[in-house]
Amino acid sequence: MPASNAALVGSSRRTAQRAATVGVLALQGDVAEHLRAITATGARPVPVRRPAELAAVDGLVIPGGESTTIWKLAAIFDLVGPMRERIGAGMPVFGSCAGMIMLASRLVERASDQETLGAIDMTVRRNAFGRQADSFESDIEIAGAGGPAFRAVFIRAPWVEQVGPEVETLATEPRTGRIVAVRQGQALATAFHPELTQDNRVHAIFTDMVRELS
């Protein structure tokens, strides 16, 4: 059985069968790809563009894209305050690439007007792996994912330079040794784009987190 399918079978055995509702911040970036991956885990995906839609979900995904653009649009759509409130109250949240940047508590070389949600006690360097032309794939081991190495896609990806004592490092990129996946409580982040593969193990980890609280 493929690793991605095995992870989903294990997920369904470990958690309740209620279809948790997982929102995807649908302002810019890899929205459709995250919606597909969430569906594959058995959860119910919902695009989130307004505070009322955010209030109705059990967990939230912040997709890969352009972090400064997503932040500006979130402010325009009055989502920044509600996101901070829900995350602060314990709503599970997962950020990939740009989403990792938005979940950080500290940024290296931040854009002049860029803020973050501060959900994970980590320092993140934007575009750390280089420009678009420097995009690459790498086989990484993800704690808790099971199965073979995960083929991770890095596109203008950040990395984590420092983590606080309550942050769990889930994966490092083998060539550089840099931290590329972390978890703190109900917040999960990856520097890579799991939504751009057909391997749904990272999304299965997140939807398990959501189901445990919903």
ZIPELIN-V775281 format. One record per run of one state. SS is the DSSP state (alpha for helix, beta for strand, coil for the rest). FROM is the first residue (numbers start at 1). TO is the last residue. If there is no record, write none. Layout:
BEGIN
<<SS | FROM | TO> <SS | FROM | TO>>
END
This chain:
BEGIN
<<coil | 1 | 2> <alpha | 3 | 14> <coil | 15 | 20> <beta | 21 | 25> <coil | 26 | 30> <alpha | 31 | 40> <coil | 41 | 43> <beta | 44 | 48> <coil | 49 | 50> <alpha | 51 | 55> <coil | 56 | 58> <beta | 59 | 62> <coil | 63 | 66> <alpha | 67 | 76> <coil | 77 | 79> <alpha | 80 | 88> <coil | 89 | 91> <beta | 92 | 96> <coil | 97 | 97> <alpha | 98 | 103> <beta | 104 | 108> <coil | 109 | 119> <beta | 120 | 125> <coil | 126 | 131> <alpha | 132 | 134> <coil | 135 | 135> <beta | 136 | 140> <coil | 141 | 149> <beta | 150 | 154> <coil | 155 | 158> <beta | 159 | 163> <coil | 164 | 167> <beta | 168 | 172> <coil | 173 | 178> <beta | 179 | 184> <coil | 185 | 186> <beta | 187 | 190> <coil | 191 | 193> <alpha | 194 | 196> <coil | 197 | 200> <alpha | 201 | 213> <coil | 214 | 214>>
END
